[in-house]
Amino acid sequence: MAYLGWAARKIGGALVVLWLVATAIFIGIRMIPGDPAEAIMGGPGSQASAEALAAARAEFGLDRPIGVQYLMYLGKLAQLDFGTSYSLKRPVTEVMGEVLPNTLWLALVSLAAAWLLALLFAAASMRASRLGSWLGSMFEIIAAAVPHFWLGSVLIMLFSSALGWLPAVDNGTAAGLLLPVLTLALPLAGFLTQLMRDSLAAAMGSQFALAARARGESRLMVFWRHGLRHASLPALNLTGWAFASLLSGAVVVEAIFARPGLGRSLLSAVLARDIPMVTGIALFSALVYILVMAVAEGIEKFIDPAGAGA
């Protein structure tokens, strides 16, 4: 019963979040200057006639009161009908199905790389001197604050233009994926390491760590078996947020490295006032965020059931 109650709360919360996101999209896009009917007909440069624009408004319900448009909009979303892309003239779900694997793969690999780098940075900080610890802390702060567009540009100039080691654009190979992953992973790794550093120091000085050392365990073993487990909880709490930030960062990274994906499609859709495409991608991103948050909470309960129960 406790599990069913938890699941019911999660589903109810997810529906409310999706409704809020859908409402924000509906309001935001209609606040953009211009006529949506022109976007349907191919943009202001299409030179569509007044009769064609009127027909487009009637077909998509744009000639109806705003309240009626909103209810029609929610009704279609409730049926998982995102409509047809204005600019691509194809069903939104079909387009998303083609580019979705690229973005999810980029985000998942970047998240794994960020966690690996954060663990390595945290482990190194425990063995570093005072100067090394200070330098590591400065590196983490700078890495966490660096914008994706600036970091991506620097990595291209260094590893592509200067050294010639990696391609400047994503060519579909593992080498082409490396720079986009580093661009997304390095800022997140700096942020996660900052969260873990203080918790790790507290965990290594706690009673359970001292007791483990007294039983003969090495400092390295105590770090991996006890300290890291407890130090990772603060960062794990923000894994859902981290994954969502990677999806949002993909908008910039996919544009910089010419990588097809949801982010690049979203940018093109916003510029073209492609309401169905923007709605579909934004709602899917919100759903992914909700799912990842639920999974992260489940992992947190597994790692620290006592803390989760409290």
PAGUVEX-55840 format. One line per 2 residues: number of its first residue (from 1); their letters; for each residue x, y, z of N, C-alpha, C. Coordinates in Angstrom, 3 decimals. Each point is the difference from the previous one (the first is absolute). Example, Ala and Ser with C-alpha at 12.3 -4.5 7.8 and 13.67 -1.06 7.14 Angstrom:
1 = AS = 13.190 -5.690 7.800 -0.890 1.190 0.000 0.900 1.200 0.000 | -0.350 1.050 -0.720 0.820 1.190 0.060 -0.770 1.090 0.730
//
This chain:
1 = MA = 0.822 -1.203 0.000 -0.822 1.203 0.000 0.863 1.263 0.000 | 1.116 -0.067 0.748 0.896 1.160 0.024 0.584 0.258 -1.379
3 = YL = 0.344 -1.088 -0.710 0.543 0.154 -1.350 -1.057 0.558 -0.948 | -1.246 -0.492 0.105 -1.064 0.500 -0.859 -0.270 1.480 0.260
5 = GW = 0.057 0.387 1.284 -0.187 1.413 0.320 1.103 0.865 -0.579 | 1.238 -0.487 0.096 1.138 0.735 -0.578 -0.156 0.119 -1.519
7 = AA = -0.419 -1.112 -0.662 -0.177 0.027 -1.450 -1.127 0.952 -0.397 | -1.088 0.000 0.780 -1.123 0.885 -0.314 0.411 1.467 0.117
9 = RK = 0.780 0.315 1.028 0.466 1.387 0.166 0.908 0.401 -1.156 | 0.863 -0.917 -0.422 0.908 0.308 -1.110 -0.773 0.226 -1.296
11 = IG = -0.985 -0.859 -0.274 -0.775 0.140 -1.230 -0.804 1.299 0.022 | -0.630 0.295 1.147 -0.754 1.251 0.115 0.891 1.215 -0.180
13 = GA = 1.178 -0.033 0.639 0.937 1.112 -0.158 0.487 0.136 -1.426 | 0.212 -1.138 -0.677 0.462 0.042 -1.386 -1.051 0.630 -0.905
15 = LV = -1.252 -0.334 0.213 -1.067 0.572 -0.823 -0.104 1.516 0.209 | 0.154 0.441 1.243 -0.061 1.437 0.275 1.165 0.722 -0.678
17 = VL = 1.200 -0.576 0.087 1.170 0.625 -0.628 -0.174 0.081 -1.513 | -0.479 -1.092 -0.605 -0.192 -0.002 -1.446 -1.056 1.029 -0.415
19 = WL = -1.060 0.129 0.795 -1.021 1.010 -0.305 0.578 1.406 0.091 | 0.812 0.263 1.031 0.616 1.318 0.141 0.949 0.294 -1.162
21 = VA = 0.786 -1.002 -0.388 0.921 0.193 -1.121 -0.777 0.280 -1.282 | -1.057 -0.780 -0.242 -0.808 0.205 -1.198 -0.639 1.388 -0.006
23 = TA = -0.479 0.449 1.159 -0.617 1.324 0.089 1.024 1.100 -0.247 | 1.195 -0.167 0.584 1.056 0.999 -0.208 0.394 0.080 -1.475
25 = IF = 0.052 -1.138 -0.687 0.330 -0.002 -1.428 -1.080 0.720 -0.794 | -1.263 -0.304 0.316 -1.122 0.615 -0.709 0.036 1.516 0.131
27 = IG = 0.250 0.476 1.222 0.027 1.442 0.227 1.238 0.630 -0.635 | 1.154 -0.642 0.213 1.260 0.578 -0.479 0.058 0.144 -1.507
29 = IR = -0.429 -1.022 -0.728 0.084 0.063 -1.455 -0.956 1.042 -0.561 | -1.159 0.163 0.620 -0.953 0.996 -0.487 0.391 1.424 0.365
31 = MI = 0.990 0.143 0.856 0.511 1.330 0.310 1.081 0.441 -0.976 | 0.501 -0.929 -0.826 1.013 0.343 -0.990 -0.655 0.834 -1.105
33 = PG = 0.588 1.128 -0.361 -0.602 0.823 -1.071 -0.106 -0.773 -1.305 | -1.060 0.272 -0.741 -0.188 -0.637 -1.290 -1.285 -0.804 -0.061
35 = DP = -0.344 -0.430 -1.179 -1.218 -0.748 -0.244 0.330 -1.485 -0.086 | -0.566 -0.853 0.890 0.270 -1.436 -0.094 -0.397 -0.600 -1.343
37 = AE = -1.012 0.575 -0.640 -0.420 -0.520 -1.301 1.110 0.137 -1.033 | 0.809 1.056 0.102 1.121 0.165 -0.931 1.036 -1.101 0.209
39 = AI = 0.209 -0.396 1.281 0.932 -1.100 0.271 -0.511 -1.292 -0.621 | -1.320 -0.213 0.038 -0.578 -1.204 -0.585 0.218 -0.021 -1.509
41 = MG = -0.084 1.165 -0.609 0.133 0.092 -1.456 1.444 0.098 -0.472 | 0.939 -0.058 0.945 1.412 0.017 -0.385 0.761 1.227 0.395
43 = GP = -0.586 0.873 0.821 0.696 1.181 0.471 -0.398 1.241 -0.778 | 0.461 1.191 0.487 -0.354 1.261 -0.673 0.438 0.053 -1.449
45 = GS = 1.065 -0.731 -0.352 0.489 0.034 -1.371 -0.805 -0.838 -0.972 | -1.005 -0.709 0.499 -0.786 -0.860 -0.881 -0.929 0.782 -0.922
47 = QA = -0.304 1.268 0.360 -0.894 0.856 -0.793 -1.365 -0.650 -0.220 | -0.499 -0.641 1.087 -1.311 -0.646 -0.087 -1.085 1.060 -0.136
49 = SA = -1.022 -0.325 -0.740 -1.112 0.934 -0.193 -0.851 0.084 1.253 | -0.824 1.036 0.066 -0.886 0.167 1.147 -0.968 -1.158 0.112
51 = EA = -0.455 -0.528 -1.148 -0.920 -1.133 0.023 0.685 -1.251 0.565 | 1.258 -0.223 -0.378 0.735 -1.167 0.499 0.242 0.113 1.507
53 = LA = 0.327 1.197 0.475 0.207 0.199 1.429 -1.297 -0.225 0.775 | -1.118 0.477 -0.556 -1.286 -0.202 0.665 -0.352 -1.482 0.053
55 = AA = 0.294 -0.726 -1.065 -0.270 -1.442 -0.019 0.862 -0.731 1.034 | 1.261 0.416 0.151 0.884 -0.619 0.993 -0.502 0.272 1.421
57 = RA = -0.464 1.221 0.241 -0.541 0.322 1.333 -1.222 -0.852 0.308 | -0.861 -0.171 -0.991 -1.206 -0.805 0.215 0.352 -1.471 0.213
59 = EF = 0.977 -0.508 -0.760 0.368 -1.417 0.115 0.580 -0.324 1.367 | 0.830 0.889 0.546 0.662 -0.263 1.277 -0.697 0.678 1.168
61 = GL = -1.166 0.574 -0.206 -0.767 0.595 1.082 0.539 1.316 0.504 | 0.853 0.658 -0.781 0.602 1.256 0.443 -0.962 1.182 -0.096
63 = DR = -1.152 -0.219 -0.646 -0.984 1.068 -0.096 -1.019 -0.046 1.129 | 0.183 -0.935 0.920 -0.932 -0.149 1.110 0.511 0.771 1.221
65 = PI = -0.885 0.231 0.999 0.450 0.692 1.221 1.158 -0.742 0.662 | 0.851 0.757 0.711 1.216 -0.576 0.580 -0.314 -1.117 0.990
67 = GV = -1.124 0.134 0.739 -0.385 -1.049 0.936 -0.347 -1.298 -0.703 | -0.697 0.108 -1.126 -0.343 -1.188 -0.777 1.272 -0.634 -0.576
69 = QY = 0.917 0.833 -0.478 1.269 -0.519 -0.518 0.752 -0.784 1.086 | -0.035 0.536 1.212 0.713 -0.651 1.103 -0.613 -1.365 0.313
71 = LM = -1.334 -0.077 0.039 -0.664 -1.271 0.297 0.242 -1.012 -1.119 | -0.038 0.455 -1.243 0.304 -0.894 -1.121 1.429 -0.512 0.090
73 = YL = 0.896 0.884 0.378 1.424 -0.328 0.148 0.196 -1.078 1.063 | -0.629 0.179 1.175 0.121 -0.996 1.067 -0.668 -1.313 -0.379
75 = GK = -1.115 0.081 -0.717 -0.684 -1.218 -0.411 0.853 -0.864 -0.916 | 0.696 0.629 -0.931 0.880 -0.754 -0.892 1.181 -0.604 0.766
77 = LA = 0.551 0.770 0.932 1.124 -0.525 0.780 -0.434 -1.186 0.845 | -1.228 0.051 0.545 -0.504 -1.114 0.804 -0.092 -1.282 -0.829
79 = QL = -0.173 0.151 -1.311 -0.048 -1.152 -0.897 1.371 -0.330 -0.598 | 1.044 0.666 0.532 1.373 -0.172 -0.509 0.096 0.366 -1.479
81 = DF = -0.811 0.962 -0.401 0.020 0.488 -1.373 0.724 1.344 -0.022 | 1.264 -0.004 -0.434 0.791 1.224 -0.051 -0.144 0.722 -1.332
83 = GT = -0.726 -0.602 -0.914 -0.249 0.657 -1.270 1.137 -0.172 -0.992 | 0.001 0.864 -0.998 0.977 -0.034 -1.091 0.893 1.230 0.071
85 = SY = 1.279 -0.219 -0.185 0.955 1.103 0.018 -0.310 0.988 -1.109 | -0.074 1.278 0.357 -0.271 1.024 -0.996 1.107 0.080 -1.044
87 = SL = 1.242 -0.052 0.467 1.128 0.214 -0.902 0.389 -1.257 -0.777 | -0.108 -1.184 0.618 0.420 -1.240 -0.652 -1.144 -0.733 -0.688
89 = KR = -1.245 0.388 0.311 -1.182 -0.627 -0.592 -0.037 -1.504 0.259 | 0.436 -0.388 1.184 0.009 -1.408 0.402 -0.532 -0.102 1.420
91 = PV = -0.545 -1.166 0.400 -0.473 -0.152 1.381 1.134 0.241 1.001 | -0.320 0.709 1.064 1.006 0.332 1.008 0.594 -1.268 0.612
93 = TE = -0.847 -0.987 0.307 0.501 -1.232 0.618 0.986 -0.720 -0.913 | -0.238 0.076 -1.307 0.912 -0.645 -0.944 1.358 0.689 -0.002
95 = VM = -0.005 1.325 -0.016 1.260 0.745 0.019 0.747 -0.238 1.309 | -0.730 0.052 1.118 0.634 -0.225 1.297 0.585 -1.403 0.101
97 = GE = -0.692 -0.977 -0.574 0.510 -1.367 0.038 1.325 -0.161 -0.721 | 0.233 0.843 -1.008 1.256 -0.084 -0.748 1.164 0.642 0.748
99 = VL = -0.247 1.136 0.668 1.105 0.732 0.630 0.149 -0.331 1.484 | -1.027 -0.603 0.606 0.042 -0.280 1.436 1.174 -0.876 0.423
101 = PN = 0.279 -1.121 -0.684 1.126 -0.843 0.454 1.326 0.750 0.062 | 0.235 0.919 -0.932 1.265 0.744 -0.001 0.153 0.843 1.259
103 = TL = -1.068 0.713 0.374 0.081 0.876 1.175 0.066 -0.800 1.288 | -0.807 -1.055 0.109 0.035 -0.824 1.210 1.371 -0.652 0.189
105 = WL = 0.570 -0.481 -1.092 1.327 -0.618 0.084 1.049 1.027 0.429 | -0.066 1.190 -0.578 0.927 1.062 0.384 -0.151 0.359 1.475
107 = AL = -1.247 0.136 0.475 -0.237 0.375 1.393 0.440 -1.106 0.955 | -0.295 -1.253 -0.322 0.359 -1.111 0.885 1.516 -0.174 0.088
109 = VS = 0.680 0.065 -1.145 1.469 -0.134 0.013 0.627 1.177 0.746 | -0.548 1.198 -0.190 0.527 1.177 0.698 -0.230 -0.115 1.504
111 = LA = -1.165 -0.507 0.408 -0.272 -0.175 1.428 0.960 -1.014 0.617 | 0.216 -1.122 -0.697 0.945 -1.001 0.502 1.415 0.569 0.075
113 = AA = 0.409 0.761 -1.018 1.330 0.604 0.007 0.137 1.023 1.120 | -1.058 0.780 0.245 0.047 0.984 1.079 0.147 -0.674 1.353
115 = WL = -0.738 -1.075 0.220 0.111 -0.719 1.271 1.399 -0.626 0.147 | 0.526 -0.569 -1.077 1.336 -0.598 0.072 1.046 1.058 0.320
117 = LA = -0.071 1.138 -0.662 0.946 1.078 0.280 -0.168 0.525 1.417 | -1.244 0.120 0.475 -0.240 0.491 1.359 0.577 -0.958 1.036
119 = LL = -0.160 -1.305 -0.230 0.565 -0.983 0.936 1.525 0.056 0.010 | 0.585 0.154 -1.188 1.464 0.090 -0.069 0.504 1.274 0.675
121 = FA = -0.676 1.128 -0.229 0.392 1.254 0.635 -0.141 -0.099 1.519 | -1.096 -0.616 0.457 -0.224 -0.125 1.442 1.052 -0.907 0.636
123 = AA = 0.317 -1.102 -0.675 1.027 -0.901 0.522 1.363 0.687 0.040 | 0.324 0.775 -1.034 1.290 0.694 -0.039 0.082 1.052 1.105
125 = SM = -1.136 0.647 0.316 0.023 1.045 1.024 0.326 -0.552 1.377 | -0.312 -1.291 0.229 0.274 -0.597 1.311 1.489 -0.286 0.196
127 = RA = 0.746 -0.116 -1.087 1.427 -0.319 0.092 0.886 1.181 -0.367 | -0.609 1.124 -0.360 0.779 1.152 -0.435 0.511 0.807 1.187
129 = SR = 1.073 0.749 -0.240 0.508 0.919 1.011 -0.934 1.193 0.125 | 0.325 0.895 0.916 -0.847 1.174 0.182 -0.029 0.844 -1.280
131 = LG = 1.173 0.173 -0.629 0.046 0.748 -1.244 -0.769 -0.722 -1.101 | 0.186 -1.321 -0.091 -0.711 -0.772 -1.006 -1.501 0.040 0.220
133 = SW = -0.426 -0.056 1.252 -1.424 0.080 0.305 -0.561 1.366 -0.392 | 0.771 1.063 0.247 -0.451 1.349 -0.371 -0.103 0.140 -1.514
135 = LG = 1.005 -0.515 -0.717 -0.037 0.074 -1.463 -1.166 -0.812 -0.560 | -0.231 -1.175 0.608 -1.129 -0.813 -0.438 -1.326 0.690 0.235
137 = SM = -0.120 0.670 1.146 -1.231 0.727 0.298 -0.225 1.137 -0.989 | 1.072 0.721 -0.366 -0.127 1.081 -0.974 -0.410 -0.557 -1.367
139 = FE = 0.574 -1.137 -0.379 -0.352 -0.618 -1.267 -1.473 -0.396 -0.026 | -0.489 -0.548 1.104 -1.409 -0.406 0.070 -0.922 1.204 -0.139
141 = II = 0.343 1.098 0.670 -0.842 1.200 -0.062 -0.036 0.554 -1.423 | 1.185 0.067 -0.631 0.065 0.533 -1.370 -0.758 -0.911 -0.959
143 = AA = 0.202 -1.324 0.139 -0.666 -0.952 -0.893 -1.518 0.103 0.117 | -0.491 0.154 1.231 -1.451 0.070 0.213 -0.599 1.275 -0.579
145 = AV = 0.804 1.060 -0.115 -0.524 1.293 -0.450 0.183 0.249 -1.491 | 0.745 -0.857 -0.687 0.302 0.238 -1.415 -1.243 -0.253 -0.850
147 = PH = -0.383 0.940 -0.871 -1.140 -0.230 -0.912 0.342 -1.054 -1.047 | -1.008 -0.735 -0.426 0.228 -1.069 -0.965 0.531 0.538 -1.325
149 = FW = -0.540 1.129 -0.456 0.423 0.499 -1.310 1.467 0.409 0.017 | 0.468 0.577 1.123 1.404 0.404 0.091 0.905 -1.225 0.106
151 = LG = -0.375 -0.952 0.846 0.819 -1.196 0.165 0.075 -0.789 -1.298 | -1.135 -0.150 -0.690 0.017 -0.717 -1.267 0.905 0.663 -1.015
153 = SV = -0.036 1.333 -0.073 0.851 0.725 -0.946 1.480 -0.192 0.329 | 0.342 0.058 1.298 1.399 -0.190 0.409 0.476 -1.414 -0.325
155 = LI = -0.834 -0.996 0.265 0.390 -1.385 -0.292 0.201 -0.208 -1.498 | -0.832 0.626 -0.816 0.172 -0.113 -1.456 1.316 0.635 -0.437
157 = ML = 0.291 1.201 0.520 1.255 0.664 -0.372 1.218 -0.791 0.447 | -0.091 -0.636 1.189 1.155 -0.716 0.534 0.194 -1.356 -0.667
159 = FS = -1.046 -0.828 0.028 0.161 -1.388 -0.438 -0.253 -0.206 -1.492 | -0.681 0.949 -0.648 -0.259 -0.149 -1.434 0.912 0.902 -0.831
161 = SA = -0.033 1.297 0.302 0.776 0.938 -0.820 1.493 -0.080 0.297 | 0.371 0.044 1.302 1.418 0.046 0.356 0.667 -1.375 -0.082
163 = LG = -0.587 -1.000 0.648 0.628 -1.319 0.079 -0.453 -0.950 -1.095 | -1.200 0.192 -0.499 -0.503 -0.876 -1.063 -0.303 -1.407 0.454
165 = WL = -0.258 -0.182 1.294 -0.247 -1.348 0.531 -1.435 -0.455 -0.214 | -0.944 0.929 0.080 -1.410 -0.365 -0.027 -0.739 0.845 -1.036
167 = PA = -1.077 -0.522 -0.571 -0.766 0.788 -0.982 -0.748 1.147 0.668 | -0.162 1.089 -0.732 -0.678 1.181 0.538 -1.503 -0.160 0.015
169 = VD = -0.528 -0.930 -0.798 -1.436 -0.263 -0.026 -0.220 -1.483 0.270 | -1.206 -0.315 0.451 -0.334 -1.387 0.281 -0.213 -0.740 -1.314
171 = NG = 0.907 -0.950 -0.285 -0.074 -0.749 -1.256 -0.581 -1.389 0.175 | -0.624 -0.256 1.159 -0.628 -1.290 0.235 0.918 -1.055 0.571
173 = TA = 1.274 0.315 0.241 0.948 -0.948 0.572 0.213 0.291 1.480 | 0.721 -0.907 0.667 0.309 0.213 1.412 0.865 1.238 0.190
175 = AG = 0.924 0.229 -0.922 0.844 1.190 0.085 -0.828 1.267 -0.146 | -1.004 -0.036 -0.872 -0.851 1.168 -0.179 -0.899 0.275 1.178
177 = LL = -0.261 -1.019 0.822 -0.850 0.167 1.175 0.773 0.547 1.194 | 1.329 -0.123 -0.008 0.795 0.317 1.178 -0.091 1.471 0.389
179 = LP = 0.168 0.916 -0.927 -0.037 1.423 0.337 -1.383 0.450 0.486 | -1.109 -0.412 -0.639 -1.305 0.349 0.567 -0.200 -0.535 1.412
181 = VL = 0.471 -1.212 0.266 -0.146 -0.577 1.350 0.803 0.795 1.013 | 1.242 0.341 -0.338 0.827 0.789 0.917 -0.606 1.376 0.243
183 = TL = -0.576 0.598 -1.027 -0.616 1.324 0.145 -1.148 -0.033 0.993 | -0.777 -1.070 -0.012 -1.109 -0.131 0.936 0.448 -0.506 1.367
185 = AL = 0.986 -0.901 0.027 0.349 -0.691 1.239 0.870 0.837 0.936 | 0.925 0.782 -0.523 0.949 0.709 0.868 -0.685 0.982 0.962
187 = PL = -0.917 0.869 -0.454 -0.664 0.884 0.970 -0.794 -0.768 1.052 | -0.682 -1.056 -0.424 -0.777 -0.792 0.962 0.912 -0.720 0.982
189 = AG = 1.143 -0.502 -0.478 0.943 -0.677 0.888 0.535 0.958 1.063 | 0.288 1.241 -0.389 0.454 0.983 0.982 -1.045 0.266 1.061
191 = FL = -1.258 0.070 -0.407 -1.087 0.247 0.954 -0.184 -1.195 0.937 | 0.004 -1.216 -0.550 -0.182 -1.195 0.831 1.148 -0.172 0.987
193 = TQ = 1.211 0.308 -0.427 1.153 -0.137 0.899 -0.097 0.971 1.161 | -0.472 1.219 -0.255 -0.183 0.958 1.093 -1.000 -0.519 1.022
195 = LM = -1.058 -0.658 -0.462 -0.985 -0.557 0.923 0.582 -1.145 0.809 | 0.854 -0.790 -0.626 0.517 -1.198 0.656 1.172 0.286 0.927
197 = RD = 0.744 1.077 -0.239 1.242 0.226 0.732 -0.227 0.104 1.509 | -0.897 0.894 0.437 -0.226 0.191 1.427 -0.619 -1.245 0.635
199 = SL = -0.938 -0.624 -0.706 -0.633 -1.212 0.526 1.016 -1.126 0.136 | 0.931 -0.075 -0.943 1.016 -1.040 0.050 0.939 0.215 1.187
201 = AA = 0.397 1.235 0.226 0.862 0.283 1.145 -0.700 -0.342 1.314 | -1.291 0.334 0.104 -0.751 -0.318 1.218 -0.149 -1.506 0.167
203 = AM = -0.248 -0.705 -1.112 -0.181 -1.452 0.079 1.289 -0.704 0.413 | 1.139 0.455 -0.523 1.272 -0.639 0.348 0.406 0.258 1.435
205 = GS = -0.537 1.039 0.616 0.301 0.271 1.408 -1.077 -0.450 0.953 | -1.007 -0.710 -0.500 -1.116 -0.424 0.838 0.358 -1.245 0.812
207 = QF = -0.910 -0.362 0.898 0.247 -1.129 0.894 0.084 -1.322 -0.757 | -0.871 -0.186 -1.009 0.030 -1.278 -0.712 1.285 -0.158 -0.800
209 = AL = 0.557 1.107 -0.512 1.264 -0.082 -0.732 1.154 -0.306 0.954 | -0.006 0.640 1.171 1.043 -0.272 0.992 -0.080 -1.435 0.496
211 = AA = -1.225 -0.513 0.166 -0.161 -1.391 0.441 0.518 -0.963 -1.058 | -0.237 0.307 -1.285 0.497 -0.854 -1.075 1.520 0.003 -0.035
213 = RA = 0.607 1.171 0.212 1.459 0.056 0.056 0.535 -0.797 1.168 | -0.730 0.039 1.130 0.426 -0.750 1.180 -0.069 -1.502 -0.235
215 = RG = -0.900 -0.443 -0.893 -0.103 -1.434 -0.313 1.084 -0.443 -0.985 | 0.833 0.935 -0.453 1.112 -0.360 -0.861 -0.184 0.340 -1.463
217 = ES = -1.105 0.632 -0.370 -0.203 0.363 -1.387 0.904 1.176 -0.376 | 0.498 -0.027 -1.209 0.858 1.087 -0.464 -0.833 1.251 -0.243
219 = RL = 0.694 1.140 -0.084 -0.701 1.257 -0.249 -0.695 -0.023 -1.357 | 0.662 -0.620 -1.007 -0.601 -0.084 -1.325 -1.259 -0.852 0.021
221 = MV = 0.040 -1.116 0.750 -1.172 -0.863 0.086 -1.145 0.703 0.716 | 0.315 0.732 1.048 -1.035 0.754 0.716 -0.608 1.057 -0.915
223 = FW = 0.847 0.600 -0.824 -0.498 1.016 -0.935 -1.007 -0.592 -0.975 | 0.345 -1.137 -0.638 -0.872 -0.576 -1.017 -1.227 -0.678 0.594
225 = RH = 0.135 -0.649 1.168 -1.112 -0.775 0.555 -0.940 0.827 0.859 | 0.522 1.048 0.630 -0.824 0.749 0.959 -0.100 1.481 -0.355
227 = GL = 1.148 0.660 -0.133 -0.020 1.448 -0.193 -0.697 0.422 -1.265 | 0.335 -0.654 -1.105 -0.560 0.398 -1.284 -1.498 -0.258 -0.053
229 = RH = -0.445 -1.053 0.656 -1.436 -0.326 0.001 -0.812 1.118 0.625 | 0.458 0.520 1.120 -0.738 1.056 0.686 0.242 1.364 -0.651
231 = AS = 1.190 0.204 -0.539 0.294 1.296 -0.614 -0.758 0.190 -1.305 | -0.374 -1.090 -0.659 -0.686 0.117 -1.284 -1.471 0.358 0.140
233 = LP = -0.566 -0.128 1.216 -1.438 0.258 0.170 -0.399 1.429 -0.361 | 0.717 1.051 0.443 -0.405 1.356 -0.402 0.000 0.199 -1.507
235 = AL = 1.011 -0.568 -0.668 0.050 0.133 -1.461 -1.081 -0.835 -0.659 | -0.292 -1.175 0.579 -1.034 -0.858 -0.569 -1.367 0.666 0.069
237 = NL = -0.227 0.792 1.051 -1.275 0.709 0.115 -0.258 0.913 -1.192 | 1.074 0.486 -0.627 -0.140 0.946 -1.106 0.230 -0.647 -1.357
239 = TG = -0.011 -1.346 -0.059 0.225 -0.668 -1.275 -1.102 0.317 -0.997 | -1.246 0.069 0.482 -1.090 0.368 -0.899 0.196 1.377 -0.583
241 = WA = 0.368 0.948 0.867 0.290 1.353 -0.490 1.180 -0.023 -0.962 | 1.024 -0.810 0.320 1.191 -0.063 -0.851 -0.352 -0.518 -1.384
243 = FA = -0.838 -1.025 -0.062 -0.375 -0.543 -1.303 -0.803 1.024 -0.793 | -0.888 0.718 0.701 -0.775 1.049 -0.684 0.917 1.103 -0.509
245 = SL = 1.037 0.343 0.776 0.938 1.028 -0.454 0.780 -0.471 -1.213 | 0.277 -1.303 -0.081 0.688 -0.526 -1.176 -0.891 0.086 -1.235
247 = LS = -1.299 -0.266 0.179 -0.925 0.116 -1.127 -0.085 1.449 -0.487 | -0.034 0.939 0.960 -0.042 1.407 -0.406 1.324 0.432 -0.618
249 = GA = 1.107 -0.503 0.550 1.306 0.315 -0.579 0.177 -0.581 -1.390 | -0.746 -1.071 -0.294 0.102 -0.614 -1.331 -0.466 0.950 -1.089
251 = VV = -0.858 0.967 0.339 -0.446 0.982 -0.992 1.204 0.750 -0.566 | 0.910 0.410 0.887 1.192 0.738 -0.424 1.031 -0.943 -0.611
253 = VE = 0.240 -1.128 0.658 1.069 -0.901 -0.425 -0.300 -0.608 -1.362 | -1.245 -0.398 -0.219 -0.340 -0.580 -1.302 0.113 1.024 -1.126
255 = AI = -0.271 1.261 0.325 0.166 1.049 -1.010 1.476 0.244 -0.296 | 0.844 0.014 1.040 1.430 0.261 -0.190 0.662 -1.103 -0.810
257 = FA = -0.328 -1.263 0.323 0.684 -1.129 -0.633 -0.808 -0.607 -1.149 | -1.047 0.701 -0.449 -0.816 -0.448 -1.137 -0.474 -1.432 0.191
259 = RP = -0.503 -0.272 1.209 -0.467 -1.346 0.325 -1.528 -0.021 -0.050 | -0.605 -0.883 -0.782 -1.465 -0.066 -0.027 -0.538 -0.520 1.321
261 = GL = -1.062 0.646 0.496 -0.577 -0.421 1.267 -1.173 0.877 0.385 | -0.550 -0.266 1.193 -1.144 0.766 0.475 0.350 1.468 0.196
263 = GR = 1.188 0.265 0.536 0.390 1.381 0.267 0.075 0.829 -1.265 | 0.629 -0.537 -1.011 0.117 0.718 -1.268 -1.370 0.172 -0.652
265 = SL = -0.849 -1.041 0.106 -1.350 0.094 -0.555 -0.828 1.033 0.746 | 0.187 0.079 1.329 -0.741 0.984 0.791 0.398 1.418 -0.391
267 = LS = 1.294 0.236 -0.178 0.465 1.327 -0.397 -0.591 0.412 -1.353 | 0.008 -0.915 -0.941 -0.569 0.304 -1.317 -1.498 0.247 0.094
269 = AV = -0.685 -0.778 0.851 -1.447 0.146 0.136 -0.368 1.336 0.631 | 0.772 0.447 0.991 -0.277 1.293 0.635 0.176 1.131 -1.005
271 = LA = 1.072 -0.058 -0.776 0.246 1.051 -0.992 -1.085 0.029 -1.072 | -0.574 -1.172 -0.297 -1.032 -0.083 -1.030 -1.410 0.116 0.572
273 = RD = -0.139 0.235 1.315 -1.304 0.053 0.659 -0.792 -1.282 -0.260 | 0.708 -1.118 0.013 -0.621 -1.303 -0.247 -0.600 -0.495 1.314
275 = IP = -1.235 0.403 0.285 -0.627 -0.267 1.296 -0.108 -1.490 0.306 | -0.464 -0.843 -0.915 -0.089 -1.432 0.334 1.350 -0.616 0.360
277 = MV = 1.052 0.360 -0.728 1.316 -0.575 0.278 0.530 0.481 1.348 | -0.126 1.289 0.279 0.451 0.534 1.288 -0.749 -0.677 1.142
279 = TG = -1.307 -0.161 -0.142 -0.815 -0.617 1.041 0.429 -1.439 0.247 | 0.171 -0.766 -1.067 0.372 -1.399 0.148 1.345 -0.178 0.683
281 = IA = 0.996 0.762 -0.413 1.337 -0.140 0.569 0.020 0.461 1.455 | -0.656 1.125 0.298 0.004 0.520 1.371 -0.718 -0.948 0.950
283 = LF = -1.142 -0.538 -0.419 -0.727 -0.925 0.868 0.774 -1.293 0.202 | 0.646 -0.475 -1.049 0.806 -1.208 0.158 1.163 0.244 0.954
285 = SA = 0.645 1.142 -0.102 1.105 0.324 0.908 -0.480 0.049 1.441 | -1.192 0.579 0.225 -0.553 0.041 1.354 -0.289 -1.408 0.513
287 = LV = -0.520 -0.869 -0.874 -0.296 -1.374 0.404 1.280 -0.753 0.353 | 1.043 0.183 -0.794 1.282 -0.642 0.297 0.533 0.466 1.348
289 = YI = -0.109 1.303 0.269 0.450 0.543 1.284 -0.752 -0.668 1.160 | -1.303 -0.157 -0.132 -0.802 -0.615 1.055 0.421 -1.450 0.221
291 = LV = 0.196 -0.739 -1.089 0.384 -1.402 0.117 1.369 -0.155 0.644 | 0.942 0.835 -0.406 1.346 -0.084 0.566 -0.015 0.356 1.480
293 = MA = -0.794 0.982 0.389 -0.120 0.357 1.412 -0.554 -1.166 0.809 | -0.994 -0.703 -0.553 -0.576 -1.147 0.703 1.027 -1.120 0.149
295 = VA = 0.763 -0.264 -1.068 1.030 -1.040 0.066 1.086 0.384 1.005 | 0.413 1.277 -0.002 1.019 0.457 0.947 -0.484 -0.139 1.439
297 = EG = -1.266 0.293 0.235 -0.541 -0.156 1.351 -0.010 -1.460 0.421 | -0.331 -0.892 -0.961 0.032 -1.423 0.314 1.401 -0.491 0.329
299 = IE = 0.999 0.475 -0.756 1.391 -0.394 0.281 0.443 0.539 1.350 | -0.421 1.226 0.319 0.351 0.585 1.288 -0.574 -0.816 1.151
301 = KF = -1.239 -0.462 -0.142 -0.601 -0.828 1.042 0.730 -1.325 0.139 | 0.488 -0.533 -1.125 0.740 -1.254 0.050 1.344 0.177 0.699
303 = ID = 0.689 1.113 -0.305 1.315 0.238 0.601 -0.113 0.341 1.470 | -0.977 0.831 0.362 -0.138 0.460 1.389 -1.464 -0.123 0.423
305 = PA = -0.486 -1.227 0.238 -1.410 -0.167 0.351 -0.380 0.707 1.288 | 0.920 0.072 0.950 -0.313 0.678 1.272 -0.217 1.486 -0.226
307 = GA = 0.884 0.629 -0.800 -0.137 1.420 -0.270 -1.244 0.282 -0.823 | -0.324 -0.898 -0.960 -1.171 0.214 -0.817 -1.272 -0.147 0.806
309 = GA = -0.001 -0.909 0.949 -1.173 -0.193 0.829 -0.231 1.115 0.949 | 1.112 0.698 0.367 -0.135 1.135 0.895 -0.550 1.165 -0.759
//
